Every structure is written in C-alpha cells, then in structure tokens.
C-alpha cells in the first residue's frame, strides 16, 4: 500500500467485502472517508489521529476529531486520547502531548475524559489517537442533502461550494513545528513568528456550526488528508455530483505558499484540520454568518448535475483526479 490513507479503490476492493455492517441508517454506514460513528442514543463519535515528535501531535489529533463532529452539526463535548510513544521517548514529550491535547480541547469547547499513554516498539514516532463525542440535536447530525447523497439520491441543484479557512494551513504549521531551525536558515525571524501564530486562523467548531443556522441542508466536510483537492473529491462522491470551481479562489496563507515552495510541496494536497468545504444553496447568508463569527469564507464554484469535476485556472481547464497522498506525509518520508 502507498503512504497515506488507503485509496477509495483499495477500500472498496479489500475492506468493503470484509464488513458486515449493512444498515438502513444513512448516517452510520461505513465509507472510505467516514470518520464518524453514529450511536443509537443520539451520540456521534469521531476518531482521528496525528503523529510527530514535536509535542504538538496531541493538539492536531483533537482538532481533527472535534472538527469532524462540527462538520456534522454536532458540538464536541468530550475527548478521549490514547498515545503510542516509541522507545526512548522522554517525560517532556508526554507532558507536551498532554498539554497540546488540553489546549485543543479548550479551543474547541470539549474536555478530556480519558488520557492513556503507552511506550511500544510498534511505532517509530509518537502517534496520538483522539476520539471526540457529542450529542446530536433531534438526532440530526448531517445536513439533509448529505443524507440524501449517502442514500444514493441526487442533491438539489443550484448549490455553491464555499471554502471556510485556509488550504494547507495545518500542514504548514506541522512542518514549522518539526523543522523550525531549518526554516530559520531561509526566512527572517518576523516571518517565522507570523507563521507560528497562524493556529489562530484555524476555524473552531463553534464557528463552523454557524453554517447550519443559515442552511440546515448544508453539507460540510473538514479538509483532511490529501488536502483540499482530496476533500473536493470526497464531497462530490458523498453527494454524487460534479462541480466547477475556480482555482484562484482557493484561500491560502502566504506563509503556506512560501514554506511549500521551499520544500517543493503542493499546498492543495496538504492536510488542513480546522478548514472546511461547504455545499450550500444559501452561500451568501452562510458566508456572512461565518465572517460575523470571525471565520474567513469564499465561494469556489458550484455543484453541477454532471460527472465532470472541473477546476478552472484562467483559460486553463483541468479535471480533478482521485485523491493523491498527503504532501505532509511525503515531506516526512523525505526528512
């Protein structure tokens, strides 16, 4: 298997046939990109993980899990954390990991209800697993259009695709955490300091939840492994639609652009927890609600009743490929 998430093809070929979890509940069916589990008592649980030896993996694992719940209109309430440390890990790493997870919980409105750690030769780097849970209001954790797409129905037409947050931001911050000394040989100190505070630009759950006040049928997807292009593919697969977007409209921080250029990475293929894609028929009111909550949002394009997934860049037209490996993971294998 390649580095990164298993592909949609591999999941369908080698995972799907092994699972015996057929259900009439559209919210609880397994898929190549579903990270949430629906429980009968109205609880939704989201699982995520992050790895790294810089002490910040706990922070991003919690942000990923909490963001998955928020994307489904659920406020995260509790988070359980489990950490696998490689042999030789220090007490300081344990302390930093716990502090990072706690910081993310305070920012996302959740609280840690369990924290376990283990040193094992099964891992070469620290891996943090986070499981966030919350209660769905009226047992509705997805927008109605999301449920329709999962059940095989076509979504209503005249829906626009909105981006909230910044593409590749999380990946940028993870690289900065892991390679600050090397980056300091290329960039001035003011640039490094400005980049470090970009965690403030990550969209919090309470901000993205504003989407559902403006459009209860919205479909929201957090930008995870494979970056915004992978998330566009997953969004289109979930609701069974084509689309046409404008590449120049994708929101990027200049720090992301420059750090990616330094390492020759593609920011559009890099994970970005705390950033989201939104499919909505109420784009204007959704964007206004997000901006009032302090979260940047832009229109990227619109869904189309077609198979083609078109990306325009001026006069150039390209078609979206299946998700590629995440650039952050590629960077790690090379450094």
C-alpha positions, 0 to 999 in steps of 0.5 A: 500500500502507498503512504497515506490513507488507503485509496477509495479503490483499495477500500472498496476492493479489500475492506468493503467485502470484509464488513458486515455492517449493512444498515438502513441508517444513512448516517452510520454506514461505513465509507472510505472517508467516514470518520464518524460513528453514529450511536443509537442514543443520539451520540456521534463519535469521531476518531482521528489521529496525528503523529510527530515528535514535536509535542504538538501531535496531541493538539492536531489529533483533537482538532481533527476529531472535534472538527469532524463532529462540527462538520456534522452539526454536532458540538464536541463535548468530550475527548478521549486520547490514547498515545503510542510513544516509541522507545526512548521517548522522554517525560517532556514529550508526554507532558507536551502531548498532554498539554497540546491535547488540553489546549485543543480541547479548550479551543474547541469547547470539549474536555478530556475524559480519558488520557492513556499513554503507552511506550511500544516498539510498534511505532517509530514516532509518537502517534496520538489517537483522539476520539471526540463525542457529542450529542446530536440535536433531534438526532440530526447530525448531517445536513439533509442533502448529505443524507440524501447523497449517502442514500444514493439520491441526487442533491438539489441543484443550484448549490455553491461550494464555499471554502471556510479557512485556509488550504494547507494551513495545518500542514504548514504549521506541522512542518514549522513545528518539526523543522523550525531551525531549518526554516530559520536558515531561509526566512527572517525571524518576523516571518517565522513568528507570523507563521507560528501564530497562524493556529489562530486562523484555524476555524473552531467548531463553534464557528463552523456550526454557524453554517447550519443556522443559515442552511440546515441542508448544508453539507460540510466536510473538514479538509483532511488528508490529501488536502483540499483537492482530496476533500473536493473529491470526497464531497462530490462522491458523498453527494454524487455530483460534479462541480466547477470551481475556480482555482484562484479562489482557493484561500491560502496563507502566504506563509503556506505558499512560501514554506511549500515552495521551499520544500517543493510541496503542493499546498492543495494536497496538504492536510488542513484540520480546522478548514472546511468545504461547504455545499450550500444553496444559501452561500451568501447568508452562510458566508456572512454568518461565518465572517460575523463569527470571525471565520474567513469564507469564499465561494469556489464554484458550484455543484453541477448535475454532471460527472465532470469535476472541473477546476478552472485556472484562467483559460486553463481547464483541468479535471480533478483526479482521485485523491493523491497522498498527503504532501505532509506525509511525503515531506516526512518520508523525505526528512 
